[in-house]
Amino acid sequence: MTFGQWLGLLALAISLYILWQVQQIALLVFASVVLATLLNRVVRSIERHRINRGIAIAMTMTVLIALIISFFAVIVPRIIEQLQELLLLIPVVSNRLRIWYNWLQTVVPVEVLNNFNVIFSSLAGQLQSLIAQILGNFLILLNVSLTAFLSLLLFLVITLMLLANPAPYRRLLIRIFPAFYRRRVDRILRECEVALIGWIKGTLITMLFVGLLSFTGLSVLRVPLPLVNAALAGLLEFVPNIGPTLSVFPPALLALLDAPWKAPAVIGLYVVIQQVESLILVPLIMQQEVALLPVFTILAVIVFASFFGFLGLFLAIPLLIVVQIWLKEVLIKDVLNKWHAASDYRTISTVDKTKINS
């Protein structure tokens, strides 16, 4: 390797080390880029009607803020009401669990029940200790809340800055690469933009579809707190494979406490919804714009969540989309495919030389 190649490799290693040290900020910037990419597509569609970009941005942000305010004004109060109902259900749940425990004492052997009591007491003690630490240490709770607020403010500011004038930031990113490769990078960035927008649109439609069907089905079955459970099912749809599975437990538990026959009905309802979503809705909406293998999505969610925490959990799929495109375009198409062609050329050249010499 030449001195310039070693220097480039060293610069890459230092850059990766710095990104790792500021990983939370880097993830916030990436989330801002994803949101700004989506909003920029909306702004561009408004600009086609000969409207100034500044006015188009103001219109887009006004609609977005209006949707958020409408959500908090219409949906959140009902969710709060149903959460209050959930608090009222806690004594009923406690009483029902006590009845079941008394019934278990007559069925399950005493040794097994004693082991279960030890495990349950240990878990309950750990949970009580954790709750006491959270509630008792007000300064830590205040610090976490302040950090979350500042992160949200930074996210919004970066999004607005990127949306106001994205061209300079795009050119700066492209100029990091060698001159002969900049056109190729520009095409890869466009492909990332198309894939991310396709994934966001498909995910939002899927979340709405799952939330509405869950609310309708839970209301028909008369399961307690249908709006809260439907909102939870829609939001967890953002985390593929794992989220939909987790969303089944709260309504199934509430259904079991309300009437035992409702729990299997709730599980069957969610299975039907997921089958309709995966077999009909997702292929119809995505239209092969984002081809992600299920195993990779599960691994991405687990890996990014373990490395980057809460942000990594919700940004796992867009990160996977971007990484997959760059690996496919750069590593496979521009390196491995050409490397294979070059080796074949050398082999052919050696055979030709052998024929000439003979």
C-alpha positions in Angstrom: 0.0 0.0 0.0 1.2 3.5 -0.8 1.6 6.3 1.8 -1.6 8.0 0.6 -3.6 4.8 1.1 -2.2 4.3 4.6 -3.1 7.9 5.3 -6.6 7.4 4.0 -7.0 4.3 6.1 -5.8 6.1 9.2 -8.2 9.0 8.5 -11.1 6.5 8.2 -10.2 4.8 11.5 -10.0 8.1 13.3 -13.4 9.2 11.8 -15.0 5.9 12.9 -13.6 6.4 16.4 -14.9 9.9 16.7 -18.4 8.8 15.4 -18.4 6.1 18.0 -17.6 8.5 20.8 -20.5 10.8 19.7 -22.9 8.0 18.7 -26.0 9.5 20.2 -25.5 12.9 18.5 -24.7 11.0 15.2 -28.0 9.1 15.6 -29.9 12.3 16.2 -28.3 13.8 13.1 -29.2 10.7 11.1 -32.9 10.9 12.4 -32.9 14.5 11.3 -31.6 13.6 7.9 -34.4 10.9 7.5 -37.2 13.4 8.5 -35.7 16.2 6.4 -35.5 13.8 3.4 -39.2 13.1 3.7 -40.2 16.7 4.3 -38.0 17.8 1.4 -39.9 15.6 -1.0 -43.2 17.2 0.2 -41.6 20.7 -0.2 -40.4 19.9 -3.7 -43.9 18.7 -4.7 -45.3 22.1 -3.5 -42.6 24.0 -5.4 -43.8 22.4 -8.7 -46.8 24.7 -8.4 -44.5 27.7 -8.7 -44.5 28.4 -4.9 -41.4 29.9 -3.3 -39.3 27.3 -1.3 -39.6 29.3 1.9 -43.4 29.5 1.7 -43.4 25.7 0.8 -41.4 24.9 3.9 -43.7 27.1 6.0 -46.7 25.3 4.6 -45.2 21.9 5.2 -44.2 22.7 8.8 -47.6 24.3 9.5 -49.4 21.1 8.4 -47.0 18.9 10.3 -47.5 21.0 13.5 -51.2 21.0 13.0 -51.3 17.2 12.7 -49.2 16.9 15.9 -51.5 19.4 17.8 -54.6 17.6 16.5 -53.2 14.3 17.7 -52.5 15.6 21.2 -55.9 17.5 21.3 -58.1 14.6 20.0 -56.4 11.3 20.7 -54.2 11.9 23.8 -57.2 12.9 26.1 -59.0 9.7 25.3 -55.8 7.7 25.9 -55.4 9.4 29.2 -59.0 8.6 30.1 -58.4 4.9 29.3 -55.1 4.9 31.2 -57.1 6.2 34.2 -59.5 3.3 33.6 -56.5 1.0 33.7 -55.5 2.3 37.1 -59.0 1.6 38.3 -58.7 -2.0 36.9 -55.5 -2.7 39.0 -57.5 -3.7 42.1 -59.7 -6.0 40.0 -56.6 -7.5 38.4 -55.0 -8.0 41.8 -58.1 -9.7 43.1 -58.4 -11.9 40.1 -54.7 -13.0 40.3 -55.3 -13.8 44.0 -58.2 -16.1 43.1 -56.1 -17.8 40.4 -53.2 -18.3 42.9 -55.6 -19.9 45.4 -56.8 -22.2 42.6 -53.2 -23.1 41.7 -52.5 -24.1 45.3 -55.1 -26.8 44.9 -53.7 -28.1 41.6 -49.9 -27.5 41.5 -47.6 -29.5 43.8 -46.3 -27.5 46.8 -42.6 -27.8 45.8 -43.2 -26.2 42.4 -45.3 -23.5 44.0 -42.7 -22.7 46.6 -40.0 -22.3 43.8 -42.4 -20.0 41.9 -42.9 -18.0 45.1 -39.2 -17.5 45.5 -38.7 -16.3 41.9 -41.8 -14.1 42.1 -40.6 -12.5 45.4 -37.2 -11.9 44.0 -38.5 -10.2 40.8 -41.0 -8.2 42.8 -38.3 -7.0 45.2 -36.1 -5.9 42.3 -39.0 -4.1 40.6 -39.9 -2.3 43.9 -36.2 -1.3 44.3 -36.0 0.1 40.8 -39.3 2.1 41.2 -38.0 3.5 44.5 -34.8 4.6 42.9 -36.6 6.3 40.0 -39.2 8.0 42.2 -36.8 8.8 45.0 -34.0 10.4 43.0 -35.7 13.4 41.6 -32.5 14.9 40.3 -31.8 12.0 38.1 -35.4 12.0 36.8 -35.1 15.8 36.1 -31.7 15.3 34.3 -33.2 12.6 32.1 -36.2 14.7 31.2 -34.0 17.7 30.5 -31.7 15.6 28.3 -34.6 14.2 26.3 -36.0 17.8 25.8 -32.7 19.1 24.6 -32.3 16.1 22.3 -35.7 16.8 20.8 -34.9 20.5 20.4 -31.6 19.6 18.7 -33.4 17.1 16.4 -35.9 19.8 15.3 -33.3 22.5 14.8 -31.1 20.2 12.6 -34.1 19.1 10.6 -35.2 22.7 9.9 -31.6 23.6 8.9 -31.3 20.7 6.6 -34.7 21.3 5.1 -34.1 25.1 4.5 -31.1 24.5 2.3 -30.0 20.8 1.8 -27.8 21.3 -1.2 -24.6 22.6 0.6 -24.7 19.7 3.1 -25.1 17.2 0.2 -22.2 18.7 -1.7 -20.0 18.7 1.4 -20.7 15.0 1.9 -20.0 14.2 -1.7 -16.7 16.2 -1.6 -15.4 13.9 1.1 -14.9 11.2 -1.6 -12.3 11.2 -4.4 -13.1 13.3 -7.4 -13.5 10.3 -9.8 -16.1 8.8 -7.5 -18.3 11.8 -6.7 -20.9 11.2 -9.5 -21.3 7.6 -8.3 -21.8 8.8 -4.6 -24.4 11.2 -5.8 -26.3 8.4 -7.5 -26.0 6.2 -4.4 -27.4 9.1 -2.2 -30.4 9.4 -4.6 -31.0 5.7 -4.3 -30.9 6.0 -0.5 -33.4 8.9 -0.6 -35.8 6.9 -2.7 -35.5 3.8 -0.5 -36.0 5.8 2.7 -39.0 7.7 1.4 -40.6 4.4 0.2 -40.0 2.8 3.6 -41.4 5.8 5.5 -44.5 6.0 3.5 -45.1 2.3 3.7 -44.5 2.2 7.4 -46.9 5.1 8.2 -49.7 3.5 6.1 -49.0 0.2 7.8 -49.1 1.7 11.3 -52.4 3.4 10.5 -53.8 0.2 9.0 -52.8 -1.9 12.0 -54.0 0.7 14.5 -57.5 1.0 12.9 -58.0 -2.7 12.5 -56.8 -3.4 16.1 -59.2 -0.7 17.4 -62.1 -2.1 15.4 -61.4 -5.7 16.4 -60.9 -4.9 20.1 -64.0 -2.8 20.2 -66.1 -5.6 18.7 -64.7 -8.1 21.2 -65.4 -5.5 24.0 -61.8 -5.7 25.3 -61.0 -3.0 27.9 -59.0 0.0 26.7 -59.2 -0.6 22.9 -57.8 2.9 22.0 -54.7 2.5 24.1 -54.0 -1.0 22.9 -54.7 0.0 19.2 -52.3 3.0 19.6 -49.7 0.7 21.1 -50.1 -1.8 18.2 -49.7 1.0 15.6 -46.7 2.5 17.2 -44.9 -0.8 17.8 -45.4 -1.6 14.1 -42.5 0.8 13.6 -40.2 -1.9 15.1 -40.7 -4.9 12.6 -41.2 -8.5 13.8 -40.5 -7.8 17.5 -42.9 -4.8 17.9 -46.1 -6.6 16.6 -45.3 -9.6 18.9 -45.0 -7.4 21.9 -48.2 -5.6 21.2 -50.3 -8.7 21.6 -49.6 -9.2 25.4 -51.4 -6.1 26.9 -54.8 -6.7 25.2 -54.5 -10.5 25.7 -53.9 -10.0 29.4 -56.8 -7.5 29.7 -59.1 -9.9 27.7 -58.1 -12.8 30.0 -59.0 -10.8 33.1 -62.3 -9.7 31.5 -63.4 -13.1 30.2 -61.1 -16.1 29.6 -62.5 -16.9 26.1 -61.5 -13.4 24.9 -57.8 -14.0 25.2 -57.6 -16.6 22.4 -59.9 -14.4 20.3 -57.5 -11.4 20.8 -54.5 -13.5 19.8 -56.4 -14.8 16.8 -57.3 -11.2 15.8 -53.7 -10.0 16.0 -52.5 -13.0 14.0 -55.1 -12.3 11.2 -54.1 -8.6 11.2 -50.4 -9.5 10.9 -51.0 -12.0 8.1 -53.1 -9.5 6.1 -50.4 -6.9 6.6 -47.4 -9.1 5.7 -49.1 -11.0 2.8 -51.2 -8.2 1.2 -50.5 -4.7 2.5 -46.7 -4.7 2.7 -46.1 -6.1 -0.8 -48.8 -3.7 -2.2 -47.4 -0.6 -0.5 -43.7 -1.2 -0.6 -43.7 -2.4 -4.3 -40.3 -3.9 -3.9 -38.8 -0.5 -3.1 -37.2 -1.8 0.1 -36.2 -5.5 -0.1 -35.1 -6.5 3.4 -34.7 -10.1 4.5 -36.7 -10.9 7.7 -33.6 -12.4 9.5 -31.6 -9.2 8.8 -34.4 -7.0 10.2 -34.5 -8.9 13.4 -30.8 -8.9 13.8 -30.6 -5.2 13.0 -33.2 -4.4 15.6 -31.4 -6.5 18.3 -27.9 -5.3 17.4 -28.6 -1.6 17.0 -30.8 -1.6 20.2 -28.0 -3.3 22.2 -25.3 -0.9 20.9 -27.2 2.4 20.7 -30.2 2.0 23.1 -33.6 3.5 22.5 -32.6 5.5 19.4 -31.0 2.5 17.9 -34.2 0.5 18.4 -36.3 3.0 16.4 -33.6 3.8 13.8 -32.6 0.2 13.1 -34.5 -0.3 9.9 -33.5 3.1 8.2 -29.9 2.4 9.2 -30.1 -1.1 7.8 -31.6 0.3 4.5 -28.7 2.8 4.1 -26.0 0.3 5.1 -27.5 -2.3 2.7 -27.5 0.1 -0.2 -23.9 1.3 0.4 -22.7 -2.3 0.7 -24.5 -3.4 -2.5 -23.4 -0.4 -4.6 -19.9 0.1 -3.3 -18.6 -3.2 -2.0 -20.4 -5.6 -4.4 -20.9 -3.6 -7.6 -17.8 -1.4 -7.5 -15.3 -3.6 -5.8 -16.1 -7.3 -5.8 -17.8 -7.5 -9.3 -14.9 -5.5 -10.9 -12.4 -7.5 -9.0 -13.8 -10.7 -10.3 -13.8 -9.3 -13.9 -10.2 -8.2 -13.5 -9.1 -11.6 -12.3 -10.9 -13.2 -15.3 -9.1 -10.7 -17.6 -5.8 -11.6 -16.2 -6.5 -15.3 -16.6 -7.6 -14.8 -20.2 -4.5 -12.7 -20.9 -2.2 -15.5 -19.4 -3.9 -18.1 -21.7 -3.5 -15.9 -24.7 0.2 -15.3 -24.0 0.7 -19.1 -23.5 -0.9 -19.7 -27.0 1.3 -17.0 -28.6 4.5 -18.4 -27.0 3.6 -22.0 -28.1 
